[in-house]
Amino acid sequence: MATITFDTEWHDGAGIKGAELSATFASLQIRIDDQPVTRVLDSRARTVRDSVYVPLYPLAEWLVANWWFLACEFDNPTKAADHDFRRRHALGTHTEGYALPDLRIVPTGTHTFLEWSRRTSTSSKIDFLENGRASVEVVTFQEASSDLIERVIRRLRDFDIHDTFLQTEWESIQGADAEEETFLETAAGLGWDPYDLDEDQQGQVARLTQELGPLCSEAASIMDASRLLDESSKIVAALETARTTEKNRLQLQSLGPILEARGSTGSYPWRVGWVLARQARQRLKLDGQPVPTLESLAEALGIDGEALEQATQPMSALDGFRLMDGVVAEGPRGTISLGLRGKSEQGRRFAFCRALAEVMTSGGDALLTGGVTDRQRSNRAFAAEFLAPASGLRQRISEPVVDPDEVDELAEEFGVSTLVIVHQIENQGIAQLAEA
């Protein structure tokens, strides 16, 4: 797993306007997995170095101001054009005229996704030279951030600077109890500033945490804040319908040994999904063969084909909920109840396999969403590997480059979308993809 460090050394800030800026002037080197994110070409000094000279107060202030967003506001496909989301997660949006890297920081659950790219700081005549991406554990990122914040606060005290936004806000964050943390995390997950909510928003957040409980963070990541209570009600109704409707329930005795062996099988979420899918296929003696229809999938799992057809039928309770793909309500031992949003048979098979992954890894109720979280990435990786196994693709791909027609043929044979085939080929290093 990757690491992140903020290495600093204090320098004389005389002549810099603003007491907080002058006191915290320093060299800053950000390293992710020993790669210097802050490697720059300084045109004025005509040098390449691994650090920048900046006041650290703005960086620490940005980390504190966005603490809950950086911990709990997950990404989803609708946020690509959301400028406010970028402001809360991209360090380069808060430079105050100083040279800071374009570092994007987005939580995914137990991990924090980091992505950095080249940029030019025109005011400082500095070019950041590095591109990269990594995933670090949340606790690793928060410990590194906390350490930097504490260093800056101690520096302010040394200069007899008190009661700044940084100091008062950090004290509030550190003093939050467990109940308050849940509230703050839920609000931030919705993209709302948890310290600036009106009475109506506070009531909605409280109701959401009460109605959805442990499902709250996954739900918040894909909910439309303007339709919060309506979408929460849809989730509750879908779970209740799945739980109480006999035709939505399936027996899964054939996977009994795997269901008993719940838990992590790797560090990265997609690897967890891959490993579980391979274990399931091995248990079912499927090798690399396709299961391209609901009927063949039911036969492989040892369950009734008509029962699988019924259990995966679209559920009207989720109509209009764009990023909600389905709910999973685990019943008595070895059973699963489903509520899926309207999809083609291909989509229903994929969603069912995602639900199967949730039963294997977590148990209890779960949501299948379009969010970019560890859980959703893991269950999507499971479904992709179970339905289009890397071993089966390798058996069929003999050339180092795969053309679009071959991708289409593989998608048809395995009964999945071309996108699933493309992702499997790329992510598992099976071959190169020719341009269309």
Salt bridges, closest charged atoms under 4 A:
ASP34 OD1 - ARG31 NE 3.22
ASP42 OD2 - ARG49 NH1 2.87
ASP50 OD2 - ARG31 NH1 3.99
ASP50 OD1 - ARG39 NE 2.77
GLU61 OE1 - HIS94 NE2 3.62
GLU73 OE2 - LYS79 NZ 3.98
GLU73 OE2 - ARG88 NH2 2.68
GLU73 OE1 - HIS89 NE2 2.74
ASP75 OD2 - ARG104 NH2 2.84
ASP84 OD1 - ARG87 NH2 3.72
GLU96 OE2 - HIS94 NE2 3.77
ASP102 OD1 - ARG86 NH2 3.26
GLU115 OE1 - ARG104 NH1 3.86
GLU115 OE2 - ARG133 NH2 2.69
GLU130 OE2 - ARG39 NH1 3.43
ASP147 OD2 - ARG151 NH2 2.72
ASP160 OD1 - HIS162 NE2 2.96
GLU211 OE2 - ARG207 NE 2.83
ASP230 OD2 - ARG227 NH2 2.97
GLU231 OE2 - ARG227 NH1 3.68
GLU246 OE1 - ARG249 NH1 2.87
GLU260 OE2 - ARG333 NH2 3.16
GLU309 OE2 - ARG348 NH2 2.92
ASP325 OD1 - ARG341 NH2 3.57
ASP325 OD1 - LYS343 NZ 3.63
ASP325 OD2 - ARG354 NH1 2.93
GLU330 OE2 - ARG262 NH2 2.49
GLU358 OE1 - ARG375 NH2 2.30
ASP365 OD2 - ARG243 NH1 2.89
ASP374 OD2 - HIS111 ND1 2.87
GLU385 OE2 - ARG278 NE 3.13
GLU413 OE2 - ARG396 NE 2.81
